[in-house]
Amino acid sequence: MKIMVCAPVNRFHNLQDQAMSTPTSPFLTIMTERGFIHQCSDLEGLDKKAKAGELVAYVGYDCTAPSLHIGHLLSIMMLHWLQATGAGKPIALMGGGTTRVGDPSGKDETRQLRTVEEIDANKDAIKGVFAKFLKFGSNKTDAVMVDNAEWLAPLNYIEFLRDVGRHFSVNRMLTMDSAKMRLEREQELSFIEFNYMLLQAYDYVELARRIGCNLQMGGSDQWGNIVTGIDLGRRMGVTHQLFALTCPLLTTASGAKMGKTASGAIWLNETQLSAYDYWQFWRNTEDADVERFLKLFTLLPLDEVKRLATLSGADINEAKKILATEATTLVHGRDKAQAAEETARKTFEQGTLAVDLPTVVVAKSELEAGVGALTAFVKAGLVASNSEARRQVQGGGLKVNDAVVTNDKATITYDDVTTDGIIKLSLGKKRHVLLKPV
């Protein structure tokens, strides 16, 4: 049987295709004015539901790491605004089940499969970030958190193929971007990954049945999976209308992937990335991205955003500091955001050593024996590998106590400890970590 996308979904594939008057709901007004919307299945229908406070919306988050990163932040902000504007109830869906399979969307190669124990540990580690953006509870618009392992883990494979799999056409699945990209590049697409879109579509059906969910949101790379879930719901007897809403996959003005740096992802959990380094990421925003990021990643009123966007020359740096502090406040709290700003001010404007820079503890005995400089920079998290550190040495990018490392065989010893009791490691002019012997 060939899968046929229901009419409201097939008609609209991006926002530009849809003629719509100015949104009447606060939710879609904010989504539009701040630049969150990339695709929607039925803007006018969604607007009516939002205005009536009747949306029950979810975003799924797989548990592939012990922290989410800022690539997830856009959809978290969408859930936040949905609740803040009274449009309805947010659902944070933990992918305890789908993570066991691996989402091929946007991936060039098969994800490494994780054990159930690793997935559960990751799930527990990433839960905390949602409480900073959403209010959880038992009221109508209070957020809830659910885990799709609850319904996916007990599935009987034969029954699932009969009840769900029969609604999917392999021909159509092969045209999905997640599969087509792999095939065009002659890269392996495992059978287990191929089933991911079935599981994600089934999630939508289960949430519609259990909680009355009527909206799935996500990044634009999830569009095919989301509208497949809408069609599956229709085929499996969901009687209320289901909606799809996606946000753009962001790149910086220079074309770089948002949230990726030379040293890795920009994590939301402080155990993976310090509040100071998180603040520094936003402070280093390109000039052309300041207004867009202020709209998407802060709660500042739009008139203030517009004022900051008019700044130019040296004044644009003040706008970047405000962006950094406001974005960091959402994830780490106002106190840590202001402390990070003060640390940066001392380090870069006063030229003094701020002792509250990110600190890595190292055994005194290890320093007395001598630690390879490359190893020390990897240990400090300033570079991802010895080979990357070696390349930085060749370009003069690494410093120990503000002295350039010129030899990749150099060692750091206890003699390098300053009178402040630390060793300062620097990558370029803006990234610093202190080694503290104990």
Contacts in CASP RR format, 6 or more apart in sequence:
PFRMAT RR
TARGET T0000
AUTHOR 0000-0000-0000
METHOD contacts of the structure
MODEL  1
MKIMVCAPVNRFHNLQDQAMSTPTSPFLTIMTERGFIHQCSDLEGLDKKA
KAGELVAYVGYDCTAPSLHIGHLLSIMMLHWLQATGAGKPIALMGGGTTR
VGDPSGKDETRQLRTVEEIDANKDAIKGVFAKFLKFGSNKTDAVMVDNAE
WLAPLNYIEFLRDVGRHFSVNRMLTMDSAKMRLEREQELSFIEFNYMLLQ
AYDYVELARRIGCNLQMGGSDQWGNIVTGIDLGRRMGVTHQLFALTCPLL
TTASGAKMGKTASGAIWLNETQLSAYDYWQFWRNTEDADVERFLKLFTLL
PLDEVKRLATLSGADINEAKKILATEATTLVHGRDKAQAAEETARKTFEQ
GTLAVDLPTVVVAKSELEAGVGALTAFVKAGLVASNSEARRQVQGGGLKV
NDAVVTNDKATITYDDVTTDGIIKLSLGKKRHVLLKPV
1 166 0 8 1.000
1 167 0 8 1.000
1 169 0 8 1.000
2 169 0 8 1.000
2 171 0 8 1.000
2 172 0 8 1.000
3 167 0 8 1.000
3 168 0 8 1.000
3 169 0 8 1.000
3 172 0 8 1.000
3 228 0 8 1.000
3 231 0 8 1.000
4 231 0 8 1.000
5 227 0 8 1.000
5 228 0 8 1.000
5 230 0 8 1.000
5 231 0 8 1.000
6 230 0 8 1.000
6 231 0 8 1.000
6 234 0 8 1.000
8 41 0 8 1.000
8 42 0 8 1.000
8 241 0 8 1.000
9 41 0 8 1.000
9 227 0 8 1.000
9 230 0 8 1.000
9 231 0 8 1.000
9 244 0 8 1.000
11 17 0 8 1.000
12 18 0 8 1.000
12 39 0 8 1.000
12 40 0 8 1.000
12 41 0 8 1.000
12 42 0 8 1.000
12 43 0 8 1.000
13 39 0 8 1.000
13 223 0 8 1.000
14 38 0 8 1.000
14 39 0 8 1.000
15 37 0 8 1.000
15 38 0 8 1.000
15 39 0 8 1.000
15 40 0 8 1.000
15 43 0 8 1.000
18 40 0 8 1.000
18 43 0 8 1.000
20 43 0 8 1.000
20 44 0 8 1.000
20 47 0 8 1.000
22 29 0 8 1.000
23 29 0 8 1.000
23 31 0 8 1.000
23 32 0 8 1.000
23 43 0 8 1.000
23 47 0 8 1.000
24 47 0 8 1.000
24 51 0 8 1.000
25 47 0 8 1.000
25 48 0 8 1.000
25 50 0 8 1.000
25 51 0 8 1.000
25 85 0 8 1.000
25 87 0 8 1.000
26 50 0 8 1.000
26 85 0 8 1.000
26 86 0 8 1.000
26 87 0 8 1.000
27 50 0 8 1.000
27 55 0 8 1.000
27 81 0 8 1.000
27 82 0 8 1.000
27 85 0 8 1.000
27 86 0 8 1.000
27 87 0 8 1.000
28 37 0 8 1.000
28 43 0 8 1.000
28 46 0 8 1.000
28 47 0 8 1.000
28 50 0 8 1.000
30 36 0 8 1.000
30 81 0 8 1.000
30 85 0 8 1.000
31 37 0 8 1.000
31 78 0 8 1.000
31 81 0 8 1.000
31 245 0 8 1.000
33 295 0 8 1.000
33 302 0 8 1.000
34 81 0 8 1.000
34 295 0 8 1.000
34 296 0 8 1.000
34 302 0 8 1.000
35 248 0 8 1.000
35 292 0 8 1.000
35 295 0 8 1.000
35 296 0 8 1.000
36 74 0 8 1.000
36 77 0 8 1.000
36 78 0 8 1.000
36 81 0 8 1.000
36 247 0 8 1.000
36 296 0 8 1.000
37 245 0 8 1.000
37 246 0 8 1.000
37 247 0 8 1.000
38 219 0 8 1.000
38 220 0 8 1.000
38 246 0 8 1.000
38 247 0 8 1.000
38 248 0 8 1.000
39 220 0 8 1.000
39 223 0 8 1.000
39 244 0 8 1.000
39 245 0 8 1.000
39 246 0 8 1.000
40 46 0 8 1.000
40 243 0 8 1.000
40 244 0 8 1.000
40 245 0 8 1.000
40 246 0 8 1.000
41 227 0 8 1.000
41 230 0 8 1.000
41 242 0 8 1.000
41 243 0 8 1.000
41 244 0 8 1.000
41 245 0 8 1.000
42 241 0 8 1.000
42 243 0 8 1.000
45 241 0 8 1.000
45 243 0 8 1.000
46 55 0 8 1.000
46 215 0 8 1.000
46 243 0 8 1.000
46 245 0 8 1.000
49 55 0 8 1.000
49 87 0 8 1.000
49 214 0 8 1.000
49 215 0 8 1.000
49 243 0 8 1.000
50 82 0 8 1.000
50 85 0 8 1.000
50 87 0 8 1.000
50 88 0 8 1.000
51 87 0 8 1.000
53 86 0 8 1.000
53 87 0 8 1.000
53 88 0 8 1.000
53 141 0 8 1.000
54 88 0 8 1.000
54 214 0 8 1.000
55 82 0 8 1.000
55 87 0 8 1.000
55 88 0 8 1.000
55 89 0 8 1.000
55 214 0 8 1.000
55 215 0 8 1.000
55 243 0 8 1.000
56 88 0 8 1.000
56 89 0 8 1.000
56 91 0 8 1.000
56 207 0 8 1.000
56 211 0 8 1.000
56 212 0 8 1.000
56 213 0 8 1.000
56 214 0 8 1.000
56 215 0 8 1.000
57 78 0 8 1.000
57 79 0 8 1.000
57 82 0 8 1.000
57 87 0 8 1.000
57 88 0 8 1.000
57 89 0 8 1.000
57 90 0 8 1.000
57 91 0 8 1.000
57 213 0 8 1.000
57 214 0 8 1.000
57 215 0 8 1.000
57 216 0 8 1.000
57 217 0 8 1.000
57 245 0 8 1.000
58 90 0 8 1.000
58 91 0 8 1.000
58 92 0 8 1.000
58 93 0 8 1.000
58 204 0 8 1.000
58 207 0 8 1.000
58 213 0 8 1.000
58 215 0 8 1.000
58 216 0 8 1.000
58 217 0 8 1.000
59 75 0 8 1.000
59 76 0 8 1.000
59 78 0 8 1.000
59 79 0 8 1.000
59 91 0 8 1.000
59 92 0 8 1.000
59 93 0 8 1.000
59 216 0 8 1.000
59 217 0 8 1.000
59 218 0 8 1.000
60 75 0 8 1.000
60 92 0 8 1.000
60 93 0 8 1.000
60 94 0 8 1.000
60 95 0 8 1.000
60 203 0 8 1.000
60 218 0 8 1.000
61 68 0 8 1.000
61 72 0 8 1.000
61 92 0 8 1.000
61 93 0 8 1.000
61 94 0 8 1.000
61 95 0 8 1.000
61 126 0 8 1.000
62 95 0 8 1.000
62 96 0 8 1.000
62 98 0 8 1.000
62 99 0 8 1.000
62 102 0 8 1.000
62 103 0 8 1.000
63 94 0 8 1.000
63 95 0 8 1.000
63 96 0 8 1.000
63 99 0 8 1.000
63 114 0 8 1.000
63 119 0 8 1.000
63 120 0 8 1.000
63 122 0 8 1.000
63 123 0 8 1.000
63 126 0 8 1.000
64 99 0 8 1.000
64 102 0 8 1.000
64 111 0 8 1.000
64 114 0 8 1.000
64 122 0 8 1.000
65 122 0 8 1.000
65 126 0 8 1.000
65 265 0 8 1.000
65 267 0 8 1.000
65 272 0 8 1.000
66 121 0 8 1.000
66 122 0 8 1.000
66 125 0 8 1.000
66 126 0 8 1.000
66 269 0 8 1.000
66 271 0 8 1.000
66 272 0 8 1.000
67 125 0 8 1.000
67 126 0 8 1.000
67 129 0 8 1.000
67 267 0 8 1.000
67 268 0 8 1.000
67 269 0 8 1.000
67 271 0 8 1.000
67 272 0 8 1.000
67 273 0 8 1.000
68 76 0 8 1.000
68 126 0 8 1.000
68 129 0 8 1.000
68 267 0 8 1.000
68 268 0 8 1.000
68 269 0 8 1.000
69 259 0 8 1.000
69 265 0 8 1.000
69 266 0 8 1.000
69 267 0 8 1.000
69 268 0 8 1.000
70 258 0 8 1.000
70 259 0 8 1.000
70 265 0 8 1.000
70 266 0 8 1.000
70 268 0 8 1.000
70 281 0 8 1.000
70 297 0 8 1.000
71 250 0 8 1.000
71 258 0 8 1.000
71 259 0 8 1.000
71 266 0 8 1.000
72 268 0 8 1.000
73 268 0 8 1.000
73 297 0 8 1.000
74 219 0 8 1.000
74 247 0 8 1.000
74 248 0 8 1.000
74 250 0 8 1.000
74 296 0 8 1.000
75 217 0 8 1.000
75 218 0 8 1.000
75 219 0 8 1.000
75 247 0 8 1.000
76 129 0 8 1.000
76 130 0 8 1.000
76 133 0 8 1.000
77 133 0 8 1.000
77 296 0 8 1.000
77 297 0 8 1.000
78 217 0 8 1.000
78 218 0 8 1.000
78 245 0 8 1.000
78 247 0 8 1.000
79 90 0 8 1.000
79 92 0 8 1.000
79 133 0 8 1.000
79 134 0 8 1.000
79 143 0 8 1.000
79 217 0 8 1.000
80 90 0 8 1.000
80 133 0 8 1.000
80 134 0 8 1.000
81 87 0 8 1.000
82 88 0 8 1.000
82 90 0 8 1.000
83 89 0 8 1.000
83 90 0 8 1.000
83 134 0 8 1.000
83 135 0 8 1.000
83 141 0 8 1.000
83 143 0 8 1.000
86 141 0 8 1.000
88 140 0 8 1.000
88 141 0 8 1.000
89 140 0 8 1.000
89 141 0 8 1.000
89 142 0 8 1.000
89 143 0 8 1.000
89 144 0 8 1.000
89 211 0 8 1.000
90 134 0 8 1.000
90 143 0 8 1.000
90 144 0 8 1.000
91 143 0 8 1.000
91 144 0 8 1.000
91 145 0 8 1.000
91 146 0 8 1.000
91 207 0 8 1.000
91 211 0 8 1.000
91 213 0 8 1.000
92 130 0 8 1.000
92 134 0 8 1.000
92 143 0 8 1.000
92 144 0 8 1.000
92 145 0 8 1.000
92 146 0 8 1.000
93 145 0 8 1.000
93 146 0 8 1.000
93 147 0 8 1.000
93 148 0 8 1.000
93 203 0 8 1.000
93 207 0 8 1.000
94 123 0 8 1.000
94 126 0 8 1.000
94 127 0 8 1.000
94 145 0 8 1.000
94 146 0 8 1.000
94 147 0 8 1.000
94 148 0 8 1.000
94 149 0 8 1.000
95 123 0 8 1.000
95 147 0 8 1.000
95 148 0 8 1.000
95 149 0 8 1.000
96 119 0 8 1.000
96 120 0 8 1.000
96 123 0 8 1.000
96 147 0 8 1.000
96 148 0 8 1.000
96 149 0 8 1.000
96 152 0 8 1.000
97 119 0 8 1.000
97 147 0 8 1.000
97 148 0 8 1.000
97 149 0 8 1.000
97 152 0 8 1.000
97 153 0 8 1.000
97 199 0 8 1.000
98 148 0 8 1.000
98 152 0 8 1.000
98 196 0 8 1.000
98 199 0 8 1.000
98 200 0 8 1.000
98 203 0 8 1.000
99 114 0 8 1.000
99 119 0 8 1.000
99 122 0 8 1.000
100 113 0 8 1.000
100 114 0 8 1.000
100 116 0 8 1.000
100 119 0 8 1.000
100 149 0 8 1.000
101 192 0 8 1.000
101 193 0 8 1.000
101 195 0 8 1.000
101 196 0 8 1.000
101 199 0 8 1.000
102 111 0 8 1.000
102 113 0 8 1.000
102 192 0 8 1.000
102 193 0 8 1.000
102 196 0 8 1.000
103 111 0 8 1.000
103 178 0 8 1.000
103 193 0 8 1.000
103 196 0 8 1.000
103 200 0 8 1.000
104 110 0 8 1.000
104 111 0 8 1.000
104 178 0 8 1.000
104 179 0 8 1.000
104 182 0 8 1.000
104 189 0 8 1.000
104 193 0 8 1.000
104 194 0 8 1.000
104 196 0 8 1.000
105 177 0 8 1.000
105 178 0 8 1.000
105 196 0 8 1.000
105 221 0 8 1.000
105 222 0 8 1.000
105 225 0 8 1.000
106 177 0 8 1.000
106 178 0 8 1.000
106 181 0 8 1.000
106 221 0 8 1.000
107 178 0 8 1.000
108 181 0 8 1.000
108 182 0 8 1.000
108 185 0 8 1.000
108 187 0 8 1.000
109 187 0 8 1.000
109 188 0 8 1.000
110 188 0 8 1.000
110 189 0 8 1.000
110 190 0 8 1.000
110 193 0 8 1.000
111 193 0 8 1.000
113 192 0 8 1.000
114 122 0 8 1.000
123 147 0 8 1.000
125 269 0 8 1.000
125 271 0 8 1.000
126 268 0 8 1.000
126 269 0 8 1.000
127 145 0 8 1.000
129 268 0 8 1.000
129 269 0 8 1.000
129 331 0 8 1.000
130 136 0 8 1.000
130 143 0 8 1.000
130 145 0 8 1.000
132 330 0 8 1.000
132 331 0 8 1.000
132 333 0 8 1.000
133 330 0 8 1.000
134 143 0 8 1.000
135 142 0 8 1.000
135 143 0 8 1.000
136 142 0 8 1.000
136 143 0 8 1.000
136 144 0 8 1.000
136 145 0 8 1.000
137 143 0 8 1.000
137 144 0 8 1.000
144 211 0 8 1.000
146 207 0 8 1.000
146 211 0 8 1.000
148 199 0 8 1.000
148 203 0 8 1.000
148 206 0 8 1.000
151 202 0 8 1.000
151 206 0 8 1.000
152 199 0 8 1.000
152 202 0 8 1.000
152 203 0 8 1.000
160 198 0 8 1.000
160 202 0 8 1.000
163 236 0 8 1.000
164 198 0 8 1.000
164 201 0 8 1.000
164 202 0 8 1.000
164 232 0 8 1.000
164 236 0 8 1.000
165 198 0 8 1.000
167 231 0 8 1.000
167 232 0 8 1.000
167 235 0 8 1.000
167 236 0 8 1.000
168 197 0 8 1.000
168 198 0 8 1.000
168 228 0 8 1.000
173 179 0 8 1.000
173 194 0 8 1.000
173 197 0 8 1.000
174 180 0 8 1.000
174 183 0 8 1.000
176 197 0 8 1.000
176 224 0 8 1.000
176 225 0 8 1.000
177 221 0 8 1.000
177 224 0 8 1.000
178 196 0 8 1.000
178 197 0 8 1.000
178 221 0 8 1.000
178 225 0 8 1.000
179 189 0 8 1.000
179 194 0 8 1.000
182 188 0 8 1.000
182 189 0 8 1.000
183 189 0 8 1.000
196 225 0 8 1.000
197 224 0 8 1.000
197 225 0 8 1.000
197 228 0 8 1.000
200 222 0 8 1.000
200 225 0 8 1.000
200 226 0 8 1.000
200 228 0 8 1.000
200 229 0 8 1.000
201 225 0 8 1.000
201 228 0 8 1.000
201 229 0 8 1.000
201 231 0 8 1.000
201 232 0 8 1.000
201 233 0 8 1.000
202 229 0 8 1.000
202 232 0 8 1.000
204 213 0 8 1.000
204 216 0 8 1.000
204 226 0 8 1.000
204 229 0 8 1.000
204 230 0 8 1.000
204 232 0 8 1.000
204 233 0 8 1.000
204 242 0 8 1.000
205 229 0 8 1.000
205 232 0 8 1.000
205 233 0 8 1.000
205 236 0 8 1.000
205 238 0 8 1.000
207 213 0 8 1.000
208 214 0 8 1.000
208 233 0 8 1.000
208 238 0 8 1.000
208 240 0 8 1.000
208 242 0 8 1.000
209 238 0 8 1.000
212 240 0 8 1.000
213 242 0 8 1.000
214 240 0 8 1.000
214 241 0 8 1.000
214 242 0 8 1.000
214 243 0 8 1.000
215 242 0 8 1.000
215 243 0 8 1.000
215 244 0 8 1.000
215 245 0 8 1.000
216 226 0 8 1.000
216 229 0 8 1.000
216 230 0 8 1.000
216 242 0 8 1.000
216 243 0 8 1.000
216 244 0 8 1.000
216 245 0 8 1.000
217 244 0 8 1.000
217 245 0 8 1.000
217 246 0 8 1.000
217 247 0 8 1.000
218 226 0 8 1.000
218 245 0 8 1.000
218 246 0 8 1.000
218 247 0 8 1.000
219 246 0 8 1.000
219 247 0 8 1.000
219 248 0 8 1.000
219 249 0 8 1.000
220 246 0 8 1.000
220 247 0 8 1.000
220 248 0 8 1.000
220 249 0 8 1.000
221 249 0 8 1.000
222 246 0 8 1.000
223 244 0 8 1.000
223 246 0 8 1.000
226 244 0 8 1.000
226 246 0 8 1.000
227 244 0 8 1.000
229 242 0 8 1.000
230 242 0 8 1.000
230 243 0 8 1.000
230 244 0 8 1.000
233 242 0 8 1.000
234 242 0 8 1.000
249 258 0 8 1.000
250 258 0 8 1.000
250 296 0 8 1.000
251 257 0 8 1.000
251 258 0 8 1.000
252 258 0 8 1.000
252 285 0 8 1.000
252 286 0 8 1.000
252 289 0 8 1.000
253 286 0 8 1.000
253 287 0 8 1.000
253 288 0 8 1.000
253 289 0 8 1.000
254 286 0 8 1.000
259 265 0 8 1.000
259 266 0 8 1.000
259 281 0 8 1.000
260 266 0 8 1.000
261 281 0 8 1.000
262 383 0 8 1.000
262 384 0 8 1.000
262 388 0 8 1.000
263 381 0 8 1.000
263 382 0 8 1.000
263 383 0 8 1.000
263 384 0 8 1.000
263 427 0 8 1.000
263 431 0 8 1.000
264 384 0 8 1.000
266 273 0 8 1.000
266 278 0 8 1.000
266 281 0 8 1.000
267 273 0 8 1.000
268 278 0 8 1.000
268 331 0 8 1.000
270 278 0 8 1.000
270 332 0 8 1.000
274 358 0 8 1.000
275 328 0 8 1.000
275 331 0 8 1.000
275 332 0 8 1.000
275 336 0 8 1.000
275 337 0 8 1.000
275 339 0 8 1.000
275 340 0 8 1.000
276 339 0 8 1.000
276 340 0 8 1.000
276 343 0 8 1.000
276 344 0 8 1.000
276 356 0 8 1.000
276 357 0 8 1.000
276 358 0 8 1.000
277 358 0 8 1.000
277 431 0 8 1.000
278 327 0 8 1.000
278 328 0 8 1.000
278 331 0 8 1.000
278 332 0 8 1.000
278 340 0 8 1.000
279 324 0 8 1.000
279 325 0 8 1.000
279 328 0 8 1.000
279 337 0 8 1.000
279 340 0 8 1.000
279 341 0 8 1.000
279 344 0 8 1.000
280 324 0 8 1.000
280 340 0 8 1.000
280 344 0 8 1.000
280 430 0 8 1.000
280 431 0 8 1.000
281 324 0 8 1.000
282 293 0 8 1.000
282 297 0 8 1.000
282 320 0 8 1.000
282 323 0 8 1.000
282 324 0 8 1.000
282 327 0 8 1.000
282 328 0 8 1.000
283 320 0 8 1.000
283 321 0 8 1.000
283 323 0 8 1.000
283 324 0 8 1.000
283 344 0 8 1.000
284 320 0 8 1.000
284 430 0 8 1.000
285 293 0 8 1.000
285 320 0 8 1.000
285 323 0 8 1.000
285 324 0 8 1.000
287 316 0 8 1.000
290 308 0 8 1.000
290 309 0 8 1.000
290 316 0 8 1.000
290 319 0 8 1.000
290 320 0 8 1.000
290 323 0 8 1.000
291 305 0 8 1.000
291 306 0 8 1.000
291 308 0 8 1.000
291 309 0 8 1.000
293 323 0 8 1.000
293 327 0 8 1.000
294 300 0 8 1.000
294 305 0 8 1.000
294 308 0 8 1.000
294 309 0 8 1.000
294 319 0 8 1.000
294 322 0 8 1.000
294 323 0 8 1.000
294 326 0 8 1.000
295 302 0 8 1.000
295 305 0 8 1.000
297 323 0 8 1.000
297 326 0 8 1.000
297 327 0 8 1.000
297 330 0 8 1.000
298 305 0 8 1.000
298 323 0 8 1.000
298 326 0 8 1.000
298 327 0 8 1.000
298 330 0 8 1.000
299 326 0 8 1.000
299 330 0 8 1.000
300 308 0 8 1.000
300 322 0 8 1.000
300 326 0 8 1.000
308 318 0 8 1.000
308 319 0 8 1.000
308 322 0 8 1.000
308 323 0 8 1.000
309 319 0 8 1.000
311 318 0 8 1.000
311 319 0 8 1.000
321 341 0 8 1.000
321 344 0 8 1.000
324 337 0 8 1.000
324 340 0 8 1.000
324 341 0 8 1.000
325 337 0 8 1.000
325 338 0 8 1.000
325 340 0 8 1.000
325 341 0 8 1.000
326 337 0 8 1.000
328 336 0 8 1.000
328 337 0 8 1.000
328 340 0 8 1.000
329 337 0 8 1.000
332 340 0 8 1.000
339 356 0 8 1.000
342 354 0 8 1.000
343 354 0 8 1.000
343 356 0 8 1.000
343 357 0 8 1.000
344 354 0 8 1.000
346 352 0 8 1.000
346 353 0 8 1.000
346 354 0 8 1.000
347 353 0 8 1.000
347 354 0 8 1.000
347 357 0 8 1.000
347 432 0 8 1.000
348 429 0 8 1.000
348 430 0 8 1.000
353 418 0 8 1.000
353 420 0 8 1.000
353 422 0 8 1.000
353 424 0 8 1.000
355 420 0 8 1.000
355 422 0 8 1.000
355 434 0 8 1.000
357 424 0 8 1.000
357 432 0 8 1.000
357 433 0 8 1.000
357 434 0 8 1.000
358 432 0 8 1.000
358 433 0 8 1.000
358 434 0 8 1.000
359 422 0 8 1.000
359 433 0 8 1.000
359 434 0 8 1.000
359 435 0 8 1.000
359 436 0 8 1.000
360 379 0 8 1.000
360 380 0 8 1.000
360 381 0 8 1.000
360 433 0 8 1.000
360 434 0 8 1.000
360 435 0 8 1.000
360 436 0 8 1.000
361 436 0 8 1.000
361 437 0 8 1.000
361 438 0 8 1.000
362 371 0 8 1.000
362 376 0 8 1.000
362 379 0 8 1.000
362 435 0 8 1.000
362 436 0 8 1.000
362 437 0 8 1.000
362 438 0 8 1.000
363 437 0 8 1.000
363 438 0 8 1.000
364 414 0 8 1.000
364 437 0 8 1.000
364 438 0 8 1.000
367 412 0 8 1.000
367 413 0 8 1.000
367 414 0 8 1.000
367 416 0 8 1.000
367 417 0 8 1.000
367 423 0 8 1.000
367 435 0 8 1.000
367 437 0 8 1.000
368 413 0 8 1.000
368 414 0 8 1.000
370 411 0 8 1.000
370 412 0 8 1.000
370 413 0 8 1.000
370 414 0 8 1.000
371 379 0 8 1.000
371 411 0 8 1.000
371 412 0 8 1.000
371 413 0 8 1.000
372 409 0 8 1.000
372 410 0 8 1.000
372 411 0 8 1.000
372 412 0 8 1.000
373 389 0 8 1.000
373 393 0 8 1.000
373 398 0 8 1.000
373 400 0 8 1.000
373 405 0 8 1.000
373 407 0 8 1.000
373 408 0 8 1.000
373 410 0 8 1.000
373 411 0 8 1.000
373 412 0 8 1.000
374 386 0 8 1.000
374 389 0 8 1.000
374 390 0 8 1.000
374 393 0 8 1.000
374 408 0 8 1.000
375 386 0 8 1.000
376 412 0 8 1.000
376 425 0 8 1.000
376 435 0 8 1.000
377 383 0 8 1.000
377 389 0 8 1.000
377 392 0 8 1.000
377 398 0 8 1.000
377 425 0 8 1.000
377 427 0 8 1.000
378 384 0 8 1.000
378 385 0 8 1.000
378 386 0 8 1.000
378 389 0 8 1.000
380 425 0 8 1.000
380 433 0 8 1.000
380 435 0 8 1.000
381 433 0 8 1.000
382 398 0 8 1.000
382 425 0 8 1.000
382 426 0 8 1.000
382 427 0 8 1.000
382 431 0 8 1.000
382 433 0 8 1.000
383 389 0 8 1.000
383 392 0 8 1.000
383 427 0 8 1.000
389 398 0 8 1.000
389 408 0 8 1.000
390 408 0 8 1.000
392 398 0 8 1.000
392 427 0 8 1.000
393 405 0 8 1.000
393 406 0 8 1.000
393 407 0 8 1.000
393 408 0 8 1.000
394 408 0 8 1.000
396 404 0 8 1.000
396 405 0 8 1.000
396 406 0 8 1.000
397 404 0 8 1.000
397 405 0 8 1.000
397 427 0 8 1.000
397 428 0 8 1.000
398 404 0 8 1.000
398 405 0 8 1.000
398 425 0 8 1.000
398 426 0 8 1.000
398 427 0 8 1.000
398 428 0 8 1.000
399 405 0 8 1.000
399 424 0 8 1.000
399 425 0 8 1.000
399 426 0 8 1.000
399 428 0 8 1.000
400 410 0 8 1.000
400 412 0 8 1.000
400 416 0 8 1.000
400 423 0 8 1.000
400 424 0 8 1.000
400 425 0 8 1.000
400 426 0 8 1.000
401 416 0 8 1.000
401 418 0 8 1.000
401 423 0 8 1.000
401 424 0 8 1.000
402 424 0 8 1.000
402 426 0 8 1.000
412 423 0 8 1.000
412 435 0 8 1.000
414 437 0 8 1.000
416 423 0 8 1.000
417 423 0 8 1.000
417 437 0 8 1.000
418 424 0 8 1.000
421 436 0 8 1.000
421 437 0 8 1.000
422 434 0 8 1.000
422 435 0 8 1.000
422 436 0 8 1.000
423 434 0 8 1.000
423 435 0 8 1.000
423 437 0 8 1.000
424 432 0 8 1.000
424 433 0 8 1.000
424 434 0 8 1.000
424 435 0 8 1.000
425 432 0 8 1.000
425 433 0 8 1.000
425 434 0 8 1.000
425 435 0 8 1.000
426 432 0 8 1.000
END
